[in-house]
Amino acid sequence: MNDNELKLLEGLRCLAADGPREAPASVEHRLVGELRRRSRVRRRNRWLGLGAFGAIAATLAVTLWIRTAPVDQKPTLARSQAPIAVKAAEPQPPAAVAPAYERGAEVAINFYPLPDADELPPIESATIVRVQLPMSSLRLMGLPVTEDRAAEFIQADMLLGQDGLARGVHFVR
Amino acid sequence: MSNGLTNGDGDLLRSSSRGDEAAFLVFYRRHQARVYRFALQMSGQPEIAEEVTQDVFMVVMGSSQKYDPKRGSITAYLYGVARNFVLRRLEQERCYLTALDDPESEFADIAADDHDTLRDLTRNERIESLRKAVLALPPAYREVVVLCDLLELDYAEAATALDCAIGTVRSRLHRARALLTEKMRAEERCAV
C-alpha cells in the first residue's frame, strides 16, 4: 500500500467519523405514528373480518336449516284417532292417471290410523295403495254404516309401511 | 459474517410486524443509525437520508417475512433495502451530482460552523473534498466504498447487501479507491 492509498484510507476514516450519526427524532415520531395507524387499521380489519365471518356463517346456517328443515314427508301415524295429514303424490287410479299425478303435484291426504297400527314399528318408507273395501270396514274406524249399504264397496287409499303392513286408511269416496 | 439474527432481532422483527410498538422502537433504535448514515453517505442529502430511513423501517414494520436469515445478517438486509430506496430516489431526482455543485451543502455548513483554526479548516477541507469525490463516484463504486470503508462492513456482508459476489465487491472497491486516489491527487495538484 503506497502513501496515496494510506492517505486515502486515513481520509475515509475521518469522513466516516464526520457528520450526523443518527436519524433525526422526527423520523422516529413519524414511524411510531405510522405504526399506531397500522395497528388501528389491523384491529378494525380484524373486527370487520370477524363480523364478515359471522355473517357468512349465519347465512350458511340459515340456508342449511331451510334445506334440511322442511316437514318430514314420511307419513306417520298419530297415536290418537285423529286423522293424519300426509303429503304424497296422489295415487294412481286403476284405470287412468289422475291429472294431479301427471303434474307431479302433491296433495294432502288424511289417513285414519288402523286399529293396533300404533303397535307396529315406525314408518320409514311408505307406500300408498288404492283399493276397494267393503263399506262394512268403515265400522272398524268407528263410522256408522247402515245395513243396506254394508255390502257396497268404497274406494280407499291404504298407507303401507316398509314392512308391507297397513297403518292407515283414507276413504276416497 | 455474522449469522442471521442477533440479540433477539428475529423476535423484535416479528413483534414489530404485528404492531408491537415497544419491540419496534428497540429494533429501530438499534439499527437506525446505520441505515441513516448509509443513505446520507450515498446521497449526500439529509432529506433523502431521512426519507430512506423512514421507508426502510416502514418495510420492517410491514412484514418480517421479507427477511430470510439464511441469506445474511439483518444488517446486510437493512442495507440492501436502504440501497434500493436510495438508488430509486437518486434516479427519481437525477441528483447524483447535486451535492457536488451545492456550496450550501449541509456538510459544508457543519464544517464551517464549528472550527476556526487553520489546521482544522485544512482538515475539514480535505474531508469535504473527499466526500465530494465519493459522491462523484458511479453508484456501483460508491456503494462499496460507503459499505466497506465508511460503514466498515466486511466483504461478505457487503456482497449480501449488494446482492453480488464477494469478488465483485473486492474488484469494485479496488477500482473505487483507485478513482478516489486519482481524484485526490488531481485536487492536490490544482491546490499547489
Boltz contact constraints between the chains, C-beta under 6 A:
constraints:
  - contact:
      token1: [A, 4]
      token2: [B, 181]
      max_distance: 6.0
  - contact:
      token1: [A, 8]
      token2: [B, 180]
      max_distance: 6.0
  - contact:
      token1: [A, 8]
      token2: [B, 181]
      max_distance: 6.0
  - contact:
      token1: [A, 11]
      token2: [B, 130]
      max_distance: 6.0
  - contact:
      token1: [A, 12]
      token2: [B, 149]
      max_distance: 6.0
  - contact:
      token1: [A, 14]
      token2: [B, 127]
      max_distance: 6.0
  - contact:
      token1: [A, 15]
      token2: [B, 127]
      max_distance: 6.0
  - contact:
      token1: [A, 15]
      token2: [B, 130]
      max_distance: 6.0
  - contact:
      token1: [A, 15]
      token2: [B, 131]
      max_distance: 6.0
  - contact:
      token1: [A, 16]
      token2: [B, 150]
      max_distance: 6.0
  - contact:
      token1: [A, 18]
      token2: [B, 127]
      max_distance: 6.0
  - contact:
      token1: [A, 19]
      token2: [B, 107]
      max_distance: 6.0
  - contact:
      token1: [A, 21]
      token2: [B, 33]
      max_distance: 6.0
  - contact:
      token1: [A, 22]
      token2: [B, 33]
      max_distance: 6.0
  - contact:
      token1: [A, 23]
      token2: [B, 32]
      max_distance: 6.0
  - contact:
      token1: [A, 23]
      token2: [B, 36]
      max_distance: 6.0
  - contact:
      token1: [A, 23]
      token2: [B, 53]
      max_distance: 6.0
  - contact:
      token1: [A, 27]
      token2: [B, 50]
      max_distance: 6.0
  - contact:
      token1: [A, 27]
      token2: [B, 53]
      max_distance: 6.0
  - contact:
      token1: [A, 27]
      token2: [B, 54]
      max_distance: 6.0
  - contact:
      token1: [A, 30]
      token2: [B, 54]
      max_distance: 6.0
  - contact:
      token1: [A, 31]
      token2: [B, 57]
      max_distance: 6.0
  - contact:
      token1: [A, 35]
      token2: [B, 21]
      max_distance: 6.0
  - contact:
      token1: [A, 35]
      token2: [B, 24]
      max_distance: 6.0
  - contact:
      token1: [A, 35]
      token2: [B, 61]
      max_distance: 6.0
  - contact:
      token1: [A, 39]
      token2: [B, 19]
      max_distance: 6.0
  - contact:
      token1: [A, 42]
      token2: [B, 19]
      max_distance: 6.0
